[in-house]
Amino acid sequence: MARSARDTRGIVDAPDLFSRVRFRRREPAPGLRPYLEHYWLIDWDLAEPYTSHVVPHPSVHLVFQQDGSDAGRADVYGIVRGLFTRRLEGRGRVCGVKFRPGAFRPFAPRWPVSEWTGRHVPAHGALPAPPVRAVLGPDGEDARVAALDAYLLPLVPPPDPKAAQAVALAELARTDRTLLRADALARAGGLSARSLQRLFSAYVGVGPKWVLLRHRIHEALQRAATDPEPDWAALAADLGYSDQAHLVRDFTATVGVPPTAFAPQG
């Protein structure tokens, strides 16, 4: 399940979204890359409101956002278990920081990451006061990226072996398609199923079974959006489902519509 820099995995109807907003991903400074996947920048100026939908990854995000005339704010978003929906209107800007699954806890070590799951809080409740104006103010994206780097680099935590283990196992869950069950992931990490569950609760924010399922849904969504004639039975087998109906049920429960609703025409 490797991803490219242009991968839109998780974004529902990415072409429609990108026709309405300016979306970019940027690399953080090298010293931050063990902890961060990327920065993501969005700007919009819409004549009509638009609602975006994302099937979230198992990542915590630090999000700087400004809508219309407000002065801007910064929030920490924990993992969203269902579909994340955001209404965009007028003019706005977002500068987001996507942490690697398992890597946020060392930045806010007082709480397990499950504390943030399903909710978002003002960033100053978890991290040192974020520089909202410095990040959102510049029109140039290089200046915004530099402001994010300047804020986060001094916060780089000391090594945390459990965080490193959680990051490695979460990445293995994403990339190794032979790992279809949480007990298999536990064995790969040399852990008991209970120890893996505790590790993921404390450092990832959701259980390993959920992480494995979410990556399967991302794969199905990507296939539905790019393959004119997907073989759902073959995909279900490839993703470890007992049958096509099980895949369709999980997909529909997460996204809200069956995978055939996203198949491109012709």
N, C-alpha and C positions, 0 to 999 in steps of 0.2 A: 504494500500500500504506500509506496514511495510517492512523494509529492514534489512537483516542480515549483519554481518561484512564482509561476503564473497559475498554479493550481487554485481552483475555485471551490474545492471540496467543502461542502457544508452550506454554501450560499444557494438558496433556492432561486432559480431563474436569474443566474448571474448576468447574462447578456442584457436583460431588461434593467437590472439595477445599474450596470455600468453605462447604459445609455443615458442615465439620468444624473449620475454623480461622477465625480472624479475620484478614483480609487487607486491608491498606490501602496506598495509594501516597501519598506526600507530596512536595511540591516542595521542593528545597533553596533556600538563600538565593540571591538574584539573582546574586551574584558567582560562584556555583558552577555556574550553569546552562549556561554554554558547555562545561562538562566533564562534567556529570552529567545523566542523563535523569531520574532520580527516586530517592527513597528508597522502600524497600518494607519494611513491618512485618508480621510474622506472630506471632500468639500462639495457643497451643493447650492444651487440657486434655482429653485423650482417655481414654475408658474402655478402648478397644481400639486396638492399633497401626494405623497407616494409612501406606500408601506412596504418595507423590506422584511424578508423572512430568512432566518439563518438557523440551521441545525448546528448548535454550538459544539465546539471541540471541548475535550476535558481540560480546559485551561482557565486559569484566573487571568483577568484583564485589568489593567489600570487604564482608565478612559478619561481623557480630557475632552470636554465637549462644550460647544457654544451654539445656541439656537437663537436666531434673530438678534435682538438687541441686548440679550442678557450678557453679563460680564464673564460668563464661563464658569466651569466647575470641574472638579476631578473626583472620580468615584472608583472604587474597587468593585468589580463585578465577579462574584463567585460563579461557579459552573451552573449553567442553566440546564435543567434536566429535560425540558421539553423544547418546543420551538420558540426561538427568540424573535419577537416582532417589534419593529421600531417604525414609527410614523415620522416621515421627514416632510417638512414644509418650509416655505420661504427660503432664507439663506441660513447656512449653518456650516459647522466645521467640527471634525472629530480627529483627535490624535490618540491612537490606542497603542498600548503595550501588551503584547501577548506573551505571557510567561510560559515556559515549557511545563507540561504536566509534572507536578512534583517539585518544581523549583521556586514556588512563591513562599513556602513556609519559612525558609531562612530569612526572608526580608521582614516577616511579621511573626517571630517565633513564639509569641505568647499564646497563640491560638492554633488549634488544628485547622487545616484548610476547610474541613467540613463545616466550620463555623460560618463560612461565607457562601456555602452552596445554596443556590436558589434565591440569593438576595444580593443587593448591592448597597454599599455604605459610602459615605464621604471618605475620600482617600485619607484625610488627616486622622481618621479613626483607626487606621491600620499602619500608616507610613508617616514619616516626617512631612511637614507641610509642603505640598507640591507647588511648583512654580507655574500657576495657571496662566498668568499673563505671558510669561516668557515662552511657554509652549504654544499657546493659541494665537498670540498676537502677530507674529511675523507672517507675511504673505508667502515668503519663500520657504519651500519645504526643507531645504538644507538647514536653515536656521531653526526650524522646529525640531528636526532630528538632533541637532547639536544641543538644543535645550534639554531634550529628553536624556541624552547621554550625560550632560553635565549634572543633571539631577540624580540619575541612577548610579553612576559610577562610584560616588562616595558611599553609597549604600550597599555595595557589594559585600555580602556577609562572609564570615570565616567558613572554611570547609565544614560541611555537615554530611557525614557518611550516609545517614539514613536518607537525606534528600537526594544524594547522588544515586543511591540504590533505587529510590522511587522513580527518579527521572529515567534511569536505564530500563527499568521494568515497564514503565509507561511507553517508552519508545519501542521496546520489544513488542508490546501489545499492538502497537500501530503497524509495525513493519513485518512481523513474522506471521504470515497468513496460515501457518500450520497450527498456531495457538488459538484454539477455538473455545477453550473453557478456562475458567479461572484456576482450576486445580492444575492444569497444564502450565499456566504462567507461573504459579507458585513453585512447581517442580523446577522450571527453568531458572528460577531465582534462588533455588536452594532453601525455600521457605515452606512452612506449613500453610495450609489454606487460611487458617486463622491469623497467622502472622502477616500474611499478605494483605488480608482485609484490614487489619489495624494500620499497617503502613500506608495503604491507600487512603484510608479515612483521615489520617493525620497529615499526609503530605500531598495527596492529589485532590481529595475532597469528595470523591465518590468511590464506590467499590470497583474492583477489577472486572467483575462481570459486566457492569454498566459501561466501562471503558471499551471492552471488547465489542459489545453490542453497538456502541456508538460508531466505532470505526466501520463496522459492517454496514450500518445505515448510510454513512458517508459514501462508501463504495457503491452501494446501490443507487444513491441519488446521483452520483457522478455518471454511472452507467446509463441511468434513465435519461439524463440530460444530453448525453453525447452519442448514444447508439440508436440509430433509427429503428432497428429491429432487435432489441435485446432478447436474449434467450434467458427468461427469468428462472426457469427450472435449472439450467446449467449454472447460473449465477448463484442461486440459492445453495446448490451443492458446493460450489466453490467457496462460499462464505460459511459453510458448516451448518446450514439449516437442514432439518430432516426432510423438508419439502418446500415447494414454492409458496404454498399458502401461509406457512409460518413467516417467511420473509415478508410477504405482503402485509400480514397483520402487524408485524413490528414496524415496518415502514409507515403504514397508515397511522398507527398510534403515535408515532413521533412527528411526522410531517403534517398529518391531517388529511391527506388524500393518498390514494394508492399510487404506486410508482408509475403506472401507465399514464397518469395525468401529466407527467413531465417528459414523456417521450417526444423527441423532435419530429416534426412533420416531414414525411418523404425522405 
